[in-house]
């Protein structure tokens, strides 16, 4: 890869990581990325949802490179240490997004094709406002191929993500003397959490769910109690990672029945949100085949992975059943959201090489069927 291309790609990433863009505060970063895309052969703008969108080519068949430009909260000073670039979003997911932009800038679409790079907003906010806007524009004309920008390491291809459901509980219970037999409000809340855990364990046991991707997994995200006269009030936030085959609506119905049997002096208001279906793509298609060949060409041994988190793949995937889709991008996903977030720039450039070759294969009619 020419040194000028490497310099431009690294400069793009370092500058974009240097612009803070937590969810709902992405404007400056989106404007910068749209400007960079315009300067590198794209027709780019910030759209109505706040996404940075750049299009190269004017053909009917579209390859959609859907990354996200927002980051998890928290400031990490941007710095270089040898081949490592530190900063919030370096891995999740400005690294993959900048790899999309840098790779697409080096590939001129032939007649009949276009490549669209999107830096979507609010992926980290569980609203996925940006991806939903992109989806709304393509309900009747889905892309030919879609690549989601998430870290997977340069030699791995992500096929799927678990689903999600969030539950906020506002529980009120009558106080009793702490020396008595009746449970205190905070204890009532802990009992509820234990019942939720038991329900999930029973669900997994009945289905002999062994792998993390196939299990229903709950998490207690927040719990706090306070006194309100003769009553105690407990606020709880729960999260659920859903396997394939379990919809958020179905899980919500199960949980509502679980809360139907509270003691008479306990009330619980439930608020469900953030529901997303689990999604897993097929690995026998030209998109996967193109990645496998390109990773091997770059000297890697390609591997498949599924993730226990959730991404914008969950938002668009179920609506585009005929669109081959994977998630791909440089970076170690174990560094997501951590105070040590950083990306290896050599890996970043490897991913750009893989993306360039994959785009050329997809648009040049040379893609092969996956054999793994």
C-alpha positions in Angstrom: 0.0 0.0 0.0 1.5 3.4 -1.0 2.8 5.4 1.9 0.5 8.4 1.0 -2.5 6.2 1.4 -1.3 4.9 4.8 -0.6 8.5 6.0 -4.0 9.7 4.9 -5.8 6.7 6.6 -4.0 7.1 9.9 -4.5 10.9 9.8 -8.2 10.4 9.3 -8.5 8.0 12.2 -6.4 10.1 14.6 -8.4 13.3 13.8 -11.8 11.6 14.1 -10.8 10.0 17.4 -9.7 13.4 18.6 -13.3 14.8 18.1 -15.4 13.7 21.1 -18.7 12.2 19.9 -20.7 10.4 22.6 -24.2 9.5 21.6 -26.4 12.5 20.7 -23.3 14.7 20.5 -21.9 13.5 17.1 -22.4 16.6 15.0 -18.8 17.9 14.9 -17.4 14.4 14.1 -20.1 13.8 11.4 -19.3 17.2 9.8 -15.6 16.4 9.8 -16.1 12.9 8.3 -18.5 14.2 5.6 -15.9 16.8 4.7 -13.1 14.2 4.4 -15.4 12.0 2.2 -16.1 15.0 -0.1 -12.4 15.6 -0.4 -11.8 12.0 -1.4 -14.2 11.3 -4.2 -17.5 10.9 -2.5 -20.7 12.9 -2.7 -21.1 13.4 1.1 -23.3 15.2 3.5 -24.8 15.0 7.0 -28.3 13.7 6.6 -31.5 14.4 8.5 -30.7 12.0 11.3 -27.2 13.4 11.8 -25.4 10.6 10.0 -22.3 11.3 7.9 -23.1 9.7 4.5 -20.8 9.5 1.5 -21.7 7.9 -1.8 -19.3 6.9 -4.5 -20.7 5.8 -7.9 -24.3 6.1 -9.2 -25.3 2.5 -10.0 -28.4 0.7 -8.8 -26.5 -2.0 -6.9 -25.3 -0.7 -3.6 -22.7 -1.9 -1.2 -23.6 -0.3 2.2 -20.7 0.1 4.7 -22.7 0.9 7.8 -20.4 2.1 10.7 -21.2 4.2 13.7 -19.6 7.5 14.7 -20.9 7.8 18.2 -18.9 6.4 21.1 -19.3 5.2 24.7 -19.0 8.0 27.2 -15.6 8.8 28.8 -12.6 10.8 27.8 -9.3 9.1 26.9 -6.5 11.4 26.0 -5.5 10.7 22.3 -1.9 9.7 22.0 0.4 7.5 19.9 2.6 4.9 21.6 4.6 3.2 18.9 2.1 1.5 16.6 -0.8 2.0 19.0 -3.3 4.8 18.9 -5.2 5.5 22.2 -8.5 7.3 22.4 -12.2 6.8 23.0 -13.7 5.2 19.9 -10.3 4.0 18.4 -11.7 0.5 18.5 -15.5 1.0 19.0 -16.0 2.0 16.3 -14.2 4.8 14.6 -11.4 2.3 13.7 -13.8 0.2 11.5 -15.6 3.3 10.3 -12.4 5.0 9.1 -11.2 1.7 7.6 -14.5 1.8 5.5 -13.8 5.3 4.4 -10.2 4.8 3.6 -10.8 1.6 1.7 -13.8 2.8 -0.3 -11.8 6.0 -1.3 -9.3 3.7 -3.1 -11.9 1.7 -5.1 -13.7 3.2 -8.0 -17.1 1.6 -8.5 -17.7 0.3 -12.0 -20.8 1.0 -14.0 -23.9 -0.3 -12.2 -22.5 0.0 -8.7 -22.2 2.5 -5.9 -20.6 2.3 -2.5 -22.1 4.1 0.5 -20.2 4.8 3.7 -22.3 5.8 6.7 -21.1 7.0 10.1 -24.4 6.4 12.0 -25.4 8.2 15.2 -26.8 6.8 18.5 -25.6 3.2 18.1 -24.3 3.2 21.7 -27.6 4.8 23.0 -29.8 1.7 22.4 -31.9 3.9 20.1 -29.9 3.3 16.9 -31.4 6.5 15.4 -28.9 6.6 12.6 -29.3 3.0 11.4 -33.1 3.2 11.6 -33.0 6.2 9.4 -30.8 4.4 6.9 -33.2 1.4 7.0 -36.3 3.7 6.5 -34.8 4.9 3.2 -34.2 1.3 1.9 -37.3 -0.7 2.9 -38.2 -1.2 -0.7 -34.7 -1.2 -2.2 -32.2 -3.0 0.2 -28.5 -3.0 -0.6 -26.9 -5.7 -2.6 -24.4 -6.2 0.3 -24.1 -4.7 3.7 -21.0 -4.6 6.0 -21.4 -3.4 9.6 -18.5 -1.6 11.1 -17.6 -3.3 14.4 -14.2 -4.6 15.7 -13.5 -8.2 15.0 -9.7 -8.2 14.4 -8.6 -7.9 10.8 -8.7 -11.7 10.1 -12.1 -12.5 11.6 -15.6 -12.0 10.2 -18.6 -11.6 12.5 -21.7 -13.5 11.5 -24.1 -12.5 14.2 -25.1 -10.7 17.4 -27.5 -11.6 20.2 -30.7 -9.7 20.7 -31.5 -7.4 23.6 -34.2 -6.3 26.0 -34.0 -3.7 28.7 -36.3 -3.5 31.7 -36.6 -0.7 34.3 -38.5 -1.6 37.5 -40.0 0.9 40.0 -40.9 -1.2 43.0 -42.8 0.1 46.0 -43.3 -2.1 49.2 -44.6 -1.5 52.7 -42.0 -1.3 55.5 -42.0 -3.6 58.4 -39.8 -3.8 61.5 -36.4 -5.1 60.5 -36.6 -7.6 63.4 -39.9 -9.0 62.0 -40.5 -11.9 59.6 -41.7 -9.7 56.7 -39.1 -8.9 54.1 -38.0 -5.3 53.7 -38.5 -3.5 50.3 -34.9 -3.9 49.2 -35.1 -7.6 50.1 -38.2 -7.9 48.0 -36.4 -6.4 45.1 -33.5 -8.9 45.5 -36.0 -11.7 45.6 -37.4 -10.5 42.2 -33.9 -10.5 40.7 -33.3 -14.1 41.9 -36.6 -15.1 40.3 -35.5 -13.6 37.0 -32.2 -15.4 37.3 -34.0 -18.7 38.0 -36.4 -18.1 35.0 -33.4 -17.6 32.7 -31.6 -20.7 34.0 -34.8 -22.7 33.5 -35.1 -21.4 29.9 -31.5 -22.4 29.1 -31.8 -25.8 30.8 -35.0 -26.7 28.8 -33.2 -25.9 25.5 -29.9 -27.4 26.5 -28.3 -24.1 25.7 -24.5 -24.6 26.2 -22.8 -21.7 24.3 -23.0 -18.1 25.3 -24.6 -17.2 22.0 -27.5 -19.7 22.5 -28.3 -18.7 26.1 -30.7 -16.2 27.6 -28.4 -14.1 29.9 -29.7 -11.5 32.4 -27.7 -8.7 34.0 -28.5 -6.5 37.0 -27.4 -3.1 35.6 -28.6 -0.9 38.5 -30.3 -1.1 41.9 -31.0 1.7 44.4 -33.5 2.0 47.3 -34.8 4.9 49.4 -37.4 5.4 52.1 -40.7 7.2 51.5 -42.5 7.2 54.8 -44.1 3.9 55.5 -43.0 2.6 52.2 -39.7 1.8 50.5 -39.0 2.4 46.9 -36.5 0.4 44.8 -35.4 1.2 41.3 -33.8 -1.6 39.3 -32.5 -1.7 35.8 -32.2 -5.2 34.1 -30.7 -6.1 30.8 -31.2 -9.3 28.8 -29.1 -10.8 26.0 -31.4 -12.8 23.8 -30.6 -15.9 21.7 -31.9 -16.7 18.3 -35.5 -17.7 18.3 -36.5 -15.6 21.3 -38.1 -12.3 20.4 -38.2 -9.3 22.8 -42.0 -9.3 22.8 -42.1 -13.0 23.8 -39.6 -12.4 26.6 -41.5 -9.4 27.8 -44.7 -11.5 28.0 -42.8 -14.1 30.1 -41.4 -11.5 32.5 -44.8 -9.8 32.9 -46.3 -13.1 34.0 -43.4 -13.5 36.4 -44.3 -10.2 38.1 -48.0 -11.1 38.3 -47.4 -13.0 41.6 -46.1 -10.2 43.8 -47.2 -10.0 47.5 -50.3 -7.8 48.0 -48.3 -5.0 49.6 -45.8 -4.8 46.7 -46.3 -3.0 43.4 -44.0 -2.9 40.5 -44.2 -0.6 37.5 -42.3 -2.1 34.5 -40.9 -0.2 31.5 -39.4 -2.2 28.7 -37.2 -0.7 26.0 -34.3 -1.4 23.6 -35.8 -4.6 22.2 -33.8 -6.1 19.3 -34.0 -9.5 17.7 -30.9 -11.7 17.6 -29.4 -12.0 14.1 -27.1 -14.4 12.5 -26.2 -14.3 8.8 -25.5 -17.2 6.4 -21.9 -17.8 5.6 -22.4 -19.3 2.1 -22.6 -16.2 0.0 -20.4 -14.0 -2.2 -19.8 -11.5 0.6 -18.4 -14.0 3.0 -16.5 -15.6 0.1 -14.9 -12.3 -0.8 -13.7 -11.7 2.8 -12.3 -15.2 3.1 -10.2 -14.8 -0.1 -9.1 -11.2 0.8 -8.0 -12.2 4.3 -6.0 -15.1 2.9 -4.5 -12.8 0.2 -3.3 -10.5 3.0 -1.6 -13.4 4.8 -4.2 -14.2 7.4 -6.2 -17.4 8.3 -9.9 -16.3 8.3 -12.1 -17.2 11.2 -15.8 -16.7 12.0 -17.2 -15.3 15.2 -20.5 -14.5 16.8 -20.9 -11.8 19.4 -22.9 -11.8 22.7 -23.5 -8.0 22.4 -25.8 -6.1 20.1 -25.0 -3.9 17.1 -26.7 -2.1 14.2 -26.7 -5.5 12.4 -29.7 -6.4 14.7 -31.5 -3.3 13.5 -31.2 -3.7 9.7 -30.5 -7.5 9.3 -34.1 -8.8 10.0 -35.5 -6.4 7.5 -33.1 -7.4 4.6 -33.3 -11.2 4.5 -31.9 -11.4 1.0 -29.0 -9.0 1.6 -25.7 -10.8 2.5 -24.4 -9.2 5.7 -21.4 -9.5 8.0 -19.7 -7.2 10.6 -16.1 -6.5 10.1 -13.4 -4.1 11.3 -10.0 -3.8 12.9 -9.5 -3.8 16.7 -9.8 -5.9 19.8 -13.4 -5.8 20.9 -12.4 -6.7 24.5 -11.1 -3.1 24.7 -14.6 -1.6 23.9 -15.7 0.9 26.5 -12.6 0.5 28.6 -10.2 3.2 29.8 -7.5 1.4 27.9 -9.1 1.6 24.5 -6.5 1.6 21.7 -6.0 0.2 18.2 -2.9 -1.3 16.5 -2.3 0.8 13.4 -0.7 -2.1 11.5 -3.9 -4.1 12.0 -5.9 -1.0 10.9 -4.0 -0.9 7.6 -4.4 -4.7 7.2 -8.2 -4.3 7.5 -8.2 -1.5 4.9 -6.3 -3.8 2.5 -8.9 -6.6 3.1 -11.8 -4.2 2.6 -10.3 -2.9 -0.6 -9.9 -6.3 -2.1 -13.3 -7.5 -0.9 -15.0 -4.4 -2.6 -13.2 -5.1 -5.8 -14.2 -8.7 -5.8 -17.8 -7.9 -5.1 -18.1 -5.3 -7.8 -15.8 -7.1 -10.3 -17.8 -10.4 -10.5 -14.9 -12.4 -9.0 -16.4 -13.3 -5.7 -16.5 -17.0 -4.8 -18.9 -19.0 -2.7 -17.7 -19.6 0.9 -16.4 -23.1 1.5 -16.0 -23.0 5.3 
